[in-house]
Amino acid sequence: MALFTMKISSCVAVVVLSMAHSSAQLVEGKKTAARLFGAHRELRGDCENLDAFLFEGIEDQTCDDYVAEKPNKRCQKKQPGTGKKVKFYCPATCKSQCKKTDSPTASPTVRGDCENLDAFRFKDDETKTCDFVAGKTKICKKKQPGTGGKKVKFFCPASCKSECESTDSPTSSPTVTRGACTNLDSFQFEDDATKTCDSYVAEKPKKRCQKVQPGPNNKKLKFFCPATCKSKCKKTDSPTVSPTAAPTATPTASPTGDPTSNPTTSPSVSSYPSLAPSDSPSDSAYPSPGPSDISFANAIPAARAIGI
């Protein structure tokens, strides 16, 4: 009986030791899983997604793709085997306080509302900068991997957003205001110094005003050269500030339609005698030295000879 009791005790001890060992292994396994999934916060920044995270171990269910697609719903799900919610592994995607910077960094970068991020590269492709995406609406709406679901237009507002196209170029300081009919003096088509508004565009305005100036905003040349391109800007050569000070140098092309209201002060000179004597004698301070040679009778044939 005593021997039987000892055997039972030995079996119980073995079972207890085995269970304890299994528990220790389970705890260690959980710790390992926690480390693998970034449970130790000191291994990552507070706003840094865990690159290795895969929801339920599925390959394409990452923070940037799966979670960022429906963050309000998916951030609250729990990752099986860890007891932690998805937002723990994807803070840059899930937490509002992590969405104020361009990328999860220790300090936020400061940009203007319409200023492109110079360092931006779409999907880390060196050739795909903000200038590359300009005018490409589909790319502007795509998400940049590794940024918590931020779209390309967030990094390239001057290239993607219509409200940022009111200035000649996206700058941190406002550009000098031009009049609606004032050409941009610094304009050069395709950066060619010979292709200005007054030379290149004015030579063939109908065709060239519709061309697009290469750059982030894809604006037509008529935007830079309104005085050359727009009909409403061509109504006057240029308005004078004040009227001219002197009359024109040349006389009018035709005589006035009405006679003068007063006679001239001196008699007109004629090469031929009048057809009839005047009603009253002419005023003269001195008498003529002799009678005139042409009488009234002789004046008529003379007049007929000249066609009067």
WOWOPE-V272794 format. One record per backbone hydrogen bond with DSSP energy under -1.0 kcal/mol. NH is the residue of the N-H (numbers start at 1). CO is the residue of the C=O. E is the energy in kcal/mol with one decimal. If there is no record, write none. Layout:
NH/CO/E ; NH/CO/E
This chain:
5/1/-2.3 ; 6/2/-2.2 ; 7/3/-2.0 ; 8/4/-2.2 ; 9/5/-2.3 ; 10/6/-2.2 ; 11/7/-2.4 ; 12/8/-2.4 ; 13/9/-2.3 ; 14/10/-2.2 ; 15/11/-2.4 ; 16/12/-2.7 ; 17/13/-2.7 ; 18/14/-2.5 ; 19/15/-2.6 ; 20/16/-2.5 ; 21/17/-2.3 ; 22/18/-2.2 ; 23/19/-2.6 ; 24/20/-2.3 ; 25/21/-2.2 ; 26/22/-2.4 ; 27/23/-2.6 ; 28/24/-2.5 ; 29/25/-2.6 ; 30/26/-2.4 ; 31/27/-2.4 ; 32/28/-2.5 ; 33/29/-2.6 ; 34/30/-2.9 ; 35/31/-2.4 ; 36/32/-2.6 ; 37/33/-2.1 ; 38/35/-1.4 ; 39/34/-4.1 ; 41/39/-1.1 ; 43/40/-2.1 ; 44/41/-1.8 ; 48/45/-1.7 ; 50/89/-2.6 ; 53/50/-1.7 ; 55/61/-3.1 ; 57/54/-2.1 ; 58/55/-1.9 ; 61/58/-1.6 ; 62/60/-1.2 ; 67/62/-2.2 ; 68/63/-1.6 ; 74/70/-2.8 ; 75/71/-2.1 ; 77/74/-1.1 ; 79/84/-3.0 ; 82/79/-1.8 ; 83/79/-1.0 ; 86/77/-3.0 ; 87/75/-2.0 ; 88/85/-1.7 ; 89/86/-1.1 ; 90/86/-1.7 ; 94/90/-2.2 ; 95/91/-2.6 ; 98/95/-1.5 ; 99/96/-1.8 ; 105/103/-1.4 ; 115/112/-1.7 ; 117/155/-2.5 ; 120/117/-1.8 ; 122/128/-2.9 ; 124/121/-2.0 ; 125/122/-1.7 ; 128/125/-1.8 ; 129/127/-1.1 ; 133/129/-1.4 ; 135/159/-1.3 ; 136/133/-2.5 ; 137/135/-1.2 ; 140/136/-2.2 ; 141/137/-1.2 ; 142/139/-1.5 ; 144/150/-3.1 ; 147/144/-1.2 ; 152/142/-2.6 ; 153/140/-2.0 ; 154/151/-1.6 ; 156/152/-1.8 ; 160/156/-1.8 ; 161/157/-2.8 ; 164/161/-1.3 ; 165/162/-1.7 ; 182/179/-1.6 ; 184/224/-2.8 ; 187/184/-1.8 ; 189/195/-3.0 ; 191/188/-1.9 ; 192/189/-1.7 ; 195/192/-2.0 ; 201/196/-2.1 ; 202/197/-1.5 ; 208/204/-2.8 ; 209/205/-2.3 ; 211/208/-1.2 ; 213/219/-3.1 ; 221/211/-2.3 ; 222/209/-1.7 ; 223/220/-1.7 ; 225/221/-2.0 ; 229/225/-2.1 ; 230/226/-2.6 ; 233/230/-1.4 ; 234/231/-1.9 ; 299/295/-1.2 ; 300/296/-1.0 ; 302/298/-1.1 ; 303/299/-2.2 ; 304/300/-2.4 ; 305/301/-1.9 ; 306/302/-1.1 ; 308/303/-2.5
